[in-house]
């Protein structure tokens, strides 16, 4: 899966004692527009697993390249994840990081056993859009996306599409 490029997120919540918890996730995607649902996945072995398994709410932060060190910190077991990171409590007391590409405040829609992971499906209740581009996690490294001028890209002449040969190889030996 390291060859599949994805964004990087930090997902945060708090436990019943108000203690903040969080993890870095590249497994994040849209599930539904109506209702607005997103999902992320958390390893069952994660130190923060009990907090998220019990959580009714969490925040998802889509990171920018300047957050690469923070993403690594939140991916490290036992790290002091929130120390000096700039998180502030949201209206529910959950950690919220300003200055990200997108932040999503979510309420639990469902939680599904996903083998060695817990699939967290959240109903998006609030979205805050940032100004800067997110970055991409690919082959275990972070990469910046090139900034493009949307107006210039829209006015550029369309390039002709090329037809490429398609090769599909099936190995159905598992059936």
RARAJO-V659965 format. One record per residue. N is the residue number from 1. PHI is phi in radians with two decimals (NA if undefined). OMEGA is omega in radians with two decimals (none if undefined). Layout:
[[N/PHI/OMEGA] [N/PHI/OMEGA]]
This chain:
[[1/NA/3.14] [2/-1.14/3.13] [3/-1.56/3.05] [4/-1.74/-3.13] [5/-1.23/3.10] [6/-2.57/3.00] [7/-1.34/3.07] [8/-2.18/-3.13] [9/-2.26/2.89] [10/-2.03/-3.14] [11/-1.93/-3.05] [12/-2.29/3.04] [13/-2.73/3.00] [14/-2.36/3.13] [15/-1.59/-3.07] [16/-1.13/3.09] [17/-1.58/-3.12] [18/1.50/3.12] [19/-1.29/-3.12] [20/-1.42/3.10] [21/-2.37/3.10] [22/-2.88/3.10] [23/-2.63/3.04] [24/-1.59/3.12] [25/-2.41/2.95] [26/-1.75/3.08] [27/-1.50/-3.10] [28/-2.66/3.08] [29/-2.80/3.05] [30/-1.35/3.11] [31/-1.94/-3.02] [32/-2.67/3.04] [33/-1.57/-3.09] [34/-2.43/0.09] [35/-1.36/-3.14] [36/-1.27/-3.10] [37/-2.18/3.02] [38/-2.30/3.07] [39/-2.35/2.99] [40/-2.54/-3.08] [41/-2.19/-3.11] [42/-2.23/3.11] [43/-1.10/3.10] [44/-1.05/-3.11] [45/-1.51/-3.10] [46/-1.14/3.12] [47/-1.03/-3.11] [48/-1.55/-3.09] [49/-0.92/-3.12] [50/-1.02/-3.14] [51/-1.15/-3.13] [52/-1.30/3.11] [53/-1.10/-3.14] [54/-1.69/-3.00] [55/-1.19/3.03] [56/-1.67/-3.10] [57/-2.51/3.01] [58/-2.76/3.11] [59/-2.03/3.08] [60/-2.03/-3.10] [61/-2.03/3.06] [62/-1.50/-2.93] [63/-1.52/3.01] [64/-1.82/-3.07] [65/-1.01/-3.14] [66/-1.16/3.12] [67/-1.67/-3.08] [68/-1.01/3.12] [69/-1.13/3.11] [70/-1.17/3.08] [71/-1.06/3.12] [72/-1.17/3.12] [73/-1.08/-3.12] [74/-1.27/3.06] [75/-1.61/-3.06] [76/-1.79/3.13] [77/-1.10/3.07] [78/1.46/-3.13] [79/-1.23/3.03] [80/-1.40/-2.92] [81/-1.09/-3.02] [82/-1.62/-3.09] [83/-1.05/3.07] [84/1.17/-3.05] [85/-1.51/3.09] [86/1.61/3.09] [87/-1.28/3.06] [88/-2.23/3.11] [89/-1.21/3.03] [90/-1.46/-3.09] [91/-1.07/3.13] [92/-1.78/3.14] [93/1.48/3.12] [94/-1.47/-3.13] [95/-1.18/3.14] [96/-2.28/-3.11] [97/-1.86/3.08] [98/-1.39/3.04] [99/1.39/3.07] [100/-1.72/3.13] [101/-1.14/3.10] [102/-2.62/2.94] [103/-2.16/-3.11] [104/-2.16/3.03] [105/-1.64/-3.01] [106/-2.15/2.97] [107/-1.94/-3.12] [108/-1.02/2.99] [109/-1.77/3.01] [110/-2.86/3.05] [111/-2.29/-3.01] [112/-2.20/3.03] [113/-1.15/3.11] [114/-2.15/-3.12] [115/1.25/-3.14] [116/-1.54/3.10] [117/-2.27/2.99] [118/-1.82/3.10] [119/-1.59/3.13] [120/-1.71/3.09] [121/-1.89/-3.07] [122/-2.02/3.02] [123/-1.52/-3.10] [124/-1.31/-3.13] [125/-1.88/-3.13] [126/-2.69/-3.14] [127/-2.24/3.03] [128/-2.17/-3.11] [129/-1.61/3.05] [130/-1.56/-3.08] [131/-1.76/-3.01] [132/-1.70/-3.11] [133/-1.27/3.00] [134/-1.30/3.07] [135/-2.04/-3.03] [136/-2.07/3.04] [137/-1.79/-3.06] [138/-2.57/-3.13] [139/0.89/3.04] [140/1.12/3.07] [141/-2.42/3.08] [142/-1.63/-3.12] [143/-2.34/3.06] [144/-1.36/3.02] [145/-1.60/3.09] [146/-1.19/3.10] [147/-1.47/3.13] [148/-2.05/3.05] [149/-1.51/-3.08] [150/-1.00/-3.13] [151/-1.19/3.13] [152/-1.15/3.13] [153/-1.14/-3.13] [154/-1.22/-3.10] [155/-1.59/3.14] [156/-1.19/3.13] [157/-1.12/3.14] [158/-1.22/3.09] [159/-1.52/3.13] [160/-1.12/3.13] [161/-1.38/3.08] [162/-1.79/3.03] [163/-1.54/3.13] [164/-1.92/3.08] [165/-1.15/3.13] [166/-1.95/3.10] [167/-2.09/3.10] [168/-2.07/-3.13] [169/-2.06/-3.12] [170/-1.97/3.00] [171/-2.14/-3.08] [172/-1.73/-3.13] [173/-1.10/-3.13] [174/-1.37/-3.08] [175/-1.36/none]]
